Amino acid sequence: MDSDLFLSIIALQKQIIKERNKTSILKLKKLVMLFLLCQKNEQNKIVKRKYWVHPIFSNKMRKQYGASNTLIKELHFHNDDKFINYFRMNMDTYKKLLNIIGPHITKQKCIRDPIQPNTRLEICLRYLASGDSMKSLSYMFRIGTSTISKIIFETCDVIWNVLQDKVFPQFNKDLWEHIASKFEEKWNFPHCIGAMDGKHVMLQAPPNSGSIYYNYKGQHSLNLFALCDAEYRFIVLDIGAEGRQSDGGVFRKSKLYSALEENLLQIPPPKIVNVRGPVLPYVIVADEAFGLKNYLMRPYSRSQNLDRKKKIFNYRLSRARRTVESSFGILTAKWRIYRKPIIASITLSRKIVQATCCLHNFIINHENSYKYYSTLTPVDANVANEALQDNINEINSYSKNAAMIRDKFADYFVKAGAVTWQWEKAFRNEF
């Protein structure tokens, strides 16, 4: 019917152009009105929603059977390992987090009662901690799937915006000296101001993205590039580079690289190590994916025949660099959203990574620093101890000065800075 009317209108238009007939113009107006009426009737035939809100997601059913008012209340009452396992933090840390971000996720009442801020935070934390689908959380908390998605998006955004100034340090001379002292105390690497590496965060293939996010592991991913301290905290983050980029490429495009090249981070000048040691600069440790710089130490190439001194240096550097691998391991083992591809838009995926990194630092700052693994099963703890990413070796050019600095560190490690167990480790190539 619609197509016939449309053809009739076209025919009359042609006739009017030729004859300028008033009768034809009147007929055209009637046909156009009839066409519009038919279109309106077709639109009215669209099936209307059966429910505005499905009965199982009503406020009444949510308060009676939703997880926030049933299971989670029991977890609060018992306040034991089950609560920690469910939210990946103890109750005191959870309450501190809710007090900080609660006011920012509180909604005003309009027509219906808003979802409470504690429920919003619980949904977000459980999504990150379990890696469950939004549909699964929808049934668990008695909230519609689209609302769950919006809550996760908004809460992750608030966690990042509110916590980042609280959990990431301000760069100054005292900060770098404190970090260096911790690296020397815990990992026997002097004048180290951080360990640097990248991690691929798996994604479901974004629509119309081609191979932009396709990495060398055969997965679609975002790159999480991080610099961490001796106690597994993230100091600097660069989130969102496409998976096809290498770690070294992400670093060279980052603000951290520009700041280091222009000496804008207030890093202390070189000084004597202990009393007997040489004068050494403050450096970052990294693996073979990064180029050797005056401020960046990487291992001697394994393609060469390494003597004992170079093997000792590689072992000592690997010992310090392991902190960033362990940081990624703890992040992945604690927040199981990383265990499989994230099914979300690129924007939401970035916010998820931002939120989990903030929570990672927040938990370390507010819980006993020796209990990083308290929320992990033995299997998860093993994951946290393993290197999570293999890197593609790149051909890196470097200055003679950078090579001399690396040699100075190597000399120090076999002389004044030697530790008793390093010889056996180097002999067995356990690094």
HELIX and SHEET records of a PDB file:
HELIX    1   1 ASP A    2  GLU A   19  1                                  18    
HELIX    2   2 LYS A   22  ASN A   44  1                                  23    
HELIX    3   3 PRO A   55  PHE A   57  5                                   3    
HELIX    4   4 ASN A   59  TYR A   65  1                                   7    
HELIX    5   5 ALA A   67  ASN A   69  5                                   3    
HELIX    6   6 LEU A   71  HIS A   78  1                                   8    
HELIX    7   7 ASP A   81  PHE A   87  1                                   7    
HELIX    8   8 MET A   91  ILE A  101  1                                  11    
HELIX    9   9 GLY A  102  HIS A  104  5                                   3    
HELIX   10  10 PRO A  117  SER A  130  1                                  14    
HELIX   11  11 MET A  134  PHE A  141  1                                   8    
HELIX   12  12 THR A  145  VAL A  167  1                                  23    
HELIX   13  13 LYS A  173  TRP A  187  1                                  15    
HELIX   14  14 ASP A  247  LYS A  253  1                                   7    
HELIX   15  15 LYS A  255  GLU A  261  1                                   7    
HELIX   16  16 ARG A  308  LYS A  334  1                                  27    
HELIX   17  17 ARG A  336  ARG A  339  5                                   4    
HELIX   18  18 ILE A  346  HIS A  366  1                                  21    
HELIX   19  19 PRO A  378  ASN A  385  1                                   8    
HELIX   20  20 LYS A  400  VAL A  414  1                                  15    
HELIX   21  21 GLN A  422  PHE A  427  1                                   6    
SHEET    1   A 5 PHE A 234  GLU A 242  0                                        
SHEET    2   A 5 HIS A 220  CYS A 228 -1                                        
SHEET    3   A 5 CYS A 192  LEU A 203 -1                                        
SHEET    4   A 5 VAL A 283  VAL A 285  1                                        
SHEET    5   A 5 LEU A 296  MET A 297  1                                        
SHEET    1   B 2 LYS A 271  ILE A 272  0                                        
SHEET    2   B 2 VAL A 279  LEU A 280 -1                                        
END                                                                             
